[in-house]
Amino acid sequence: MITGKNYIGSQLVASGTKTFKTINPQLNIENDWTFTEATQAEIEKTVALADQAFKVYKNCSGKEKAAFLNAIADEILAIGDPLLEIYCTESGLPRGRAEGERGRTIFQLLSFADMLMEGSWVEATLDTAVPGRQPLPKEDLRKMLVPIGPIVVFGSSNFPFAFSTAGGDTASALAAGCPVIVKSHSMHIGTGEMVASAVIKAAQKTNMPEGVFSNLIGSGVVVGGALVSHPLVKGVGFTGSIKGGRALYDLAAQRPEPIPVFAEMGSINPVVILPKALENESQKWASTYAGSITMGTGQFCTNPGLLLGIKGESLTRFISELSAEIEKIAPSCMLHPSIKADFNQGKELLKSQNGVLTVAEYKGEIAPNYASQTLLTVDGKTFLENETLSHEVFGPFSIIVQCDDEVQLVSIINQLDGQLTATILSEGSEIKNYVSVIASLQNRVGRLIMNGVPTGVEVCPSMIHGGPYPASSDSRFTAVGIHAVKRWVRPFSFQNWPNDLLPTELQNENPLGIFRSVNNKQTSLPIV
């Protein structure tokens, strides 16, 4: 079922000479399949095909696009166990994680399909003419969201389904009316090809234009760079490192026609532990956070990499309890040898800093690509004076900062880079006494959690998965939930346009029955 070739539209192509293989991180060996990197000529053909597809696909109705997304979900499920097996082989993740992530991916596709069927997402806004208005007549103006063009999506290393080939970026771009070119992640290209085959089958079954979806292979930066630089590409979706995301952002900005890059990059997701929260439930939170820090070998963008508390007996006890809980947990496999190497390097760098104490680290023997979970602690003054201590370590790692008081705690929060999430642990009404902490956190994150853990991102309209830079490149948008579609559209107005030539969403009769803003009133009624 795996050919190792590129999907240029529905055609499998491999004319290049550069080949490579993926790794089975559990066994620490290469997998059998050989993959061929896309050539420049193949990239040119792919983008040209996507551009041609856009001319047709942008005019597809919401019902037609919904049928396409529903068909993608069906085709992914139809692959069955072989897809889950390839996922586990290339990622080292357990089958339960594969099944859960597949379910989330299916749900994302179905959610966008439901959004398209309802139709109000286009934000149709109509201001009808008032010819007799004085001193000047009012023109008829009608506005809606329209797709921007072909989108390049970069698969992420840590979510081979949900943030990769048919994940949230792809689903939202297709829902917007934009063709998608996926640059498959080099760590799970076999998984990507199998999912891509499902998308292609769905496109054919629902009569989508050739080139509405393509899947290209690249082992380094050449293919991705060529795609982002191509003048016919109009937007980019990326989930990965700050270095990678920033490089794409800068490349897109240097084009003669700059394009948006929506990059989700780094986050250490600070957790503020208020004193009373630990008085009666210290052990509960220790067990909960040991699980959160090590979940998925810490390879989540919402991993709690920084815990902030105020010095005292309760915090000292919590550090001891959390350390004991973390050391009880058996290590698990990381996604790739290179990710394990980066984890070790980042962990050792922070351990070597002055004033840092290692309070927990798994000491037993582990397999080659398994990670020894680690917990450090440091005082607030040292943390404030050493920027290195706020760097993300991707993996089962966290650092506890013991602050002198609330003033120092707020100073640390204000000094942090932008984050995806922040969490506050509070006992009852204790939080009411920490207004400055809440205000500072709101200024640094996209989502604020009360008495929970940051790991786990619900797919729903109210979710914001984004935040101030470098958590994401544009904090006004989310990468999760149906509102992620807004990254791939732009507002467009028609002035004094004949009713029968307007898009159906803007016509007087409102044939789709969607909710619209008509002369500043929300209504689904037609204009008489």
N, C-alpha and C positions, 0 to 999 in steps of 0.2 A: 504493500500500500504506500510505501515511501519511495519516491523516484530520485530525490536529491536535486530536482530541477526547479526552475523558477516558473511561477504562473504569470504569464503576460496575458491578461484576460483569461480566457479558458484554455490557452495553449501552454503546454509544458515545454520549456526551452532551456537548453544548457549548452551554449556554444563556447563558453569560456574555458580557460585552462587552469584557473585557480580553484583548488578543491580543499576541503577540510572535513573533519568529523566532529560530532558532539561527544560529550563525556558522560559516562554513567558514574555519578559521584559516589553512589553507594559502594560500587565495586572498584572505583578508581581506575577504570579502563575506558578506552575508546569504544563507542558503539560501532556497529557494523556499517552503517549507511555512509555514503560519501556524498557530499553536497557541493554543488558548483556555483561559485559566485557569479552574480550578474555582471555582464560586460557593459561598457558605456553605450554600445549600440542597443543592447537590450533595455537599458534604462531609458534611452531616447524613445524607443518604440513603445514602452510602457506608458510613459507620460503623455505621448501623443495620443495613444489610445484612450487614456483617461480623459483627456481634453475633449476628444470627439464624443465620448460617452456623456460628458457633462451637458453637452448641447441638447441631449435627449432626456437624460435623467433628471435634470433640474425642473422639467415640466411634468414629471410623473406625479400623479395625484397622491394624496396621503394614503388612500386605500391601496394603491399599487405598491407604494413603498412599504406599507405595513405587511402586505402579503409577502414581500421579499424578506423582511426581517423575521417574520414567523417561519418562513421556509428555511432560513438559515438555522434557526433553533431546532427545527425538525431534523434537518440533515446532520447536525452535530450529534444529536441524540441517536440517530440511526447508525452512526459508526460504532457505537457500543463500547464494549470492553477493550478492543484494540487501542482506542484513543486513550483510555485511562492508563493502559499498560505503557504506552510510549511516553506519556506525561511523566509517569513515575520513573521510567528508565532514564530520561534525560534530566530530570530535576532533583532526584533523590528524595522527593517528597512522598509521604505515605498515600495509599489509595483513598483513605477517607478524605484527605485534603483535596485530592483530585476530583472526587465526586462532589464535594462541597463547592469547589470553585467552578466546576462545570455547571452546577445548578445555579450559581450566581450569574454566570455568563448567559445562560438561557433566560433567566429572569430579566436581565438587562435588555436583551433583545425584545422580549415580549412587552416590557414596559414602554420602550420607544414605539413599538407597534401600536399599543393602546393610545399613546399620545397622538400618533398620526391619525388614527381613526377618529378621535375626538376632534382634533383640528385647530383648537383655539391657540395652540402654541405659537402660531405665526404672528400674534399680537396685532391683528388687524385694527387699524385706527382710521376712522372716517370723519372728516370735517366737511360737511356739505356746503355748497355755495350759498351765499346771500347776496344776490345781484344788487339789491337796493340798499345795501349798507352804506352809510355815510361816515366819513367823507369819501371813502373808497369802497368799491364792492369787494366782497370776500370770495376768493376762488375756491373751487372744489378740490380738496386734497385728500388722498387716501394712501395710507402707509402700511407696509407689512415687512416681515423678515424674509429675505431671499438667500439662497446658498451662494457661497463665494467661489467655489471651484474645486478642482482636485486637491485632496488632502493626503499628506504623507503621515503615516502612523508608525512609530517605532515601538516594537514589542518590548515589554519589560522583562527583566531576568526573573523577578520573584513572583510573577503571576502569569504563567504560560497560557492560561485561558482568559481570565477576567480583564487583564490589561495588555493583551497581546492581539493576535490575529483577528479575532471576532469579538474583542473586548469592548469596553466602554467607549474608547475613542473611535473605533471603527463603527460601532452601532450608532453613536450619536451623529457622526459625519454622514453616514448613509441615510439616517433619518432626516437630516437637514436637506438632503438632495445633492450631496457632494460625492463623487467617486472617490474611492480610497485605494491608495497604494501602500501596502504594509511592507516595511523593512523588517523582516523576521529577525528575532533575537538569536544570536549565534549559539546560545546555550541550549535552545530547544527548537531547532529548525524542523526536525521531524514532526514534532507536535504541531508546529505551525503549518507545515504542508498538509497534514491531515485535516486541520480545521479549514485551511484555505480551500481544500477540495470540496468541503461542505458548502462554503460560501458560493463557489463557482456553480455547483449543482443547483443551489437555490436560485441563483441569478438566471440560469438557463430555464428552470421550471417556471419562473414567474415572468419570463420574457424581458428581462432587464437588458440594457444595451451592452454589447461587448466592451469590456474595459471598465465597467463600473467597479470592478475589484481586481486587483493584482497583488501578487505576493513575491517579493524579491529577496534574494539571499545575499548576505555580505558578512564577512568575518571580521572586518575592521571598520574604518571610518570612510572609506572611499565611496561605497555605494550610497550610504546615508548622506554624505556631503554633496554628492552629485544630484541627489533627489532634491535636497533643500535648496540648492542653487539654481535648479531648473526654472526658467521663467514661466512655465505653464503651471507650476505648482503654486497653490494659493494659501496654504496653511499647513501647520505641523503640530502633531500631538506626540508628546514624549513623556515617558516615566523612567527615571533613572537617577544617575548621580548629578551633583551640582556641576562637576567638570564637563560631563557630556551635554547636559541641558544648556549650559551657558555657551558652549562651543556652537551648538546649533542656533541658539538665539542670536549670537554675534554674526554668524554666517548669513542668517536670514536678513538681519538688519543692514548688511553690507551690499545686498543685491540692489541693482538699479531700481527695482520695485520691491521694497521691503515687504515682508509678509509676517503675519502673526505666528509666533511659536508658543504654544501652550504647554509648558514644561512643568511637571511635578518633580521636584528635585530632593533636597535634603530636609530632614526634620528630626529633632530629638525629643519633641513632645513633652515639655516639662510637666511635672506633677507637683503641685503644692500641697504639702501635708500640714494642715493646721493642728495645733497642739492637742486640742480636745478630741480630735478624731482618733487619736491613738490611745486615749485613756482606757477605753473599754473594748476596743476592737483592734488592737494592735496586731494580734496573732492572725485575725481574719485578713487584714490588709496585707500582712507579710505573705501569707499563702497565696492570696489573689495576685499580688504583684510578682511573685516568683514565677507564677504561671504565665503572666502577661509578658514578662521580660524574655522568657525562654520559648514562648509559643512560636512554632514555625522556625525554630533556631534563631529567633530574633530578626527574621528577614522580612519584616513588615515596615512600611513607611510610617506607621503609627506606633512603632515600638517605643515604650517609655524609657528613653535613654538618659533622663535627668530627673532626679527626685530632689525637691527643695523642702527643707523643714527648719524649724527654729530650735536651737540647742535646748536640751533639757532631758530629764530622765526618760520621758516617754519616747523621744526620738532615739536615744541611746538603746533602749530596749528594742525598738522596732528594727534598728540596724542589725542587732544580734539575731532577732527572729527571722528577718528577711535573708540574712546570710545563711542561716541554717536551712531554710526552705529551699534556697537556690542550689545549695550543694547536694540536696537530696535527689534532685531531678537528673535523670540520665541524659547525657548529651545526645544530640541528634545531628543528622547530616546537613551540611550546607549545600547550596545549589551547584557549586563548581569549585574546583581547586583554586582558581584565581580569587574567588570571593572569600574562601577560607584564608588565603594568604593575606588579603587586604584586611580581614578581620584581625588576624594575629598582629599585623603591623600596627593598625590603629590602636588596638588594645595595649600593646607594649609601649607605644608612644605615650599614652595617657598614664600608664602605670609608672613611667619613668620620671614624671614631672615632680618637682619639689613640693612637699607637703601633702602628697597623695598617699593614701593608705589602702592597700588591697584587703578587703574584709571577707571576700568569698571568691573562690575559684575552684572549679572541679579539678581534682587532683588525680583521679584514676586514669587508667589507660583508655585511649579512644582510637577509633578507626581513623584512617588518613584524612578524610574530609569532614570529620565531626568537629564541633566547636566546644571548647571548655568555657562554659558560662562564667562571667566575671562581674563582681560588684566592687566598686571603689567608693571611698569617701574622702571629703576634703572640707576645710572650713570656708566660710563665705568670703573672707578677705582674700584668701589665696585664689579662689575661683575668679573673683573680680579682676585680679591682677594678671591672670594667665588666660589669654584668649584660646589657647590650644585646648583647654579643658571643656570648651563648649562645642568642639567638633564632633560630628556624628561618627560613631563606630557601628557599622552595619553588621548586626549579629546579636547574640544573647549577651548584652552588656548594658550596664547602667552605672551612673555615678550619683551618690547622695551628697548634697551640699548642706552642711550644717551652718545655718545663718545665725548671726548674733541676735537679730531682732527683726521686726517687720520692715524697718527702714532699709536694712541691708537686703532683705528678701526682695523688696520692690526694686532696689537698685540692680540686682541681678536680673530680674525679669526684664527691666528696661534695656539692659545691655544685650539681651539675647537677639539673635537673628530671627527673622520671621519663621513661624512654625505652622504645621498643619493643625495641631491640637494643643490644648492645655487642659489639665484636670485639677480639680480642687477636691481634697478630702476634708470633710467638715462634719462636726457633730452638731446636729440640730441647727439652732440659730447662730452658731459661732461665726458663720460666714458673714453675718451682718456687720461684724466688727472689723472686717478686712476689705472695705470698699476700695481702697487704693490698690490692693492686690488684684481685685476683679478688673478695675479700669486698666491697669498695666497689662494684664493678660489679654484683654479684648483688643488691645492695640498691637499685639504681637502674633495673634493666631487667627485661624479661620473657624475653629469650632472649640467651644468651651464645655467641658464635661464636669458634672457634679457627681461625686461618690461613685466612680466607676473606673474603668480602664480605657485607654485610648485605642487599644487593639480591637478591631472589629469596626467595619464601616457599613452601615445600613444603606442599601440602595433604595432611596425614596426621594421625593421632590424636595424635602426640607434639609437634606444632607448637603453640607458644604465640605468638599474635599479639595482644599486649596488654602492659601494663606499668603501673608506678605512674603516677599522675596527673602530667602531662596526656597521657601516651601513650595512656591509656584512662581512662575514668571509673570502672572497677572492675577492678583488677588480678587478681581471682580468676578471670577468664574469658578465653577466647580468641575471636577473631572468625574464625578459620580452623580447619578440621578438624571432625570430627564432634562433638567436645566443645563446639562453639559452640551446640549444641542446648540446653545447660544454662542458657543465658540466658533461655529462654522457658518454663521449667517451674518448678514448686514441689513440695516434698515433701508428701505427703498420707497420713494414716494411717486405717485402718479398725480399730476395736476391737470384738471379739466379734461379727463380722459373719457372717451365714450364708454358707456356702461357695458356694452356687449364685448368690448375689447379688454376689459379689466380681468385680472385673475378672479376666479370664482369666489375667493375669500373676500374680495372687495366689492363685488357686485351688489347693487341695490337689493336684489331679491334674497341675498344670503342663502344660496342654494345648499350650502353645506350645513346650515343651521348652527354655526359656531358662535361663541360669544365674541363680541366686538365692542370697541369703544366708538360710539356714534355720537358726535357732538358732545363729548365728555361724559356720556352715560353708557354703562355696561349693559348690553342687551344682545339677545339672539334674534330679535325681531327684524323683519325686512324693513327697508326704507320705502315708505309709500310716497 
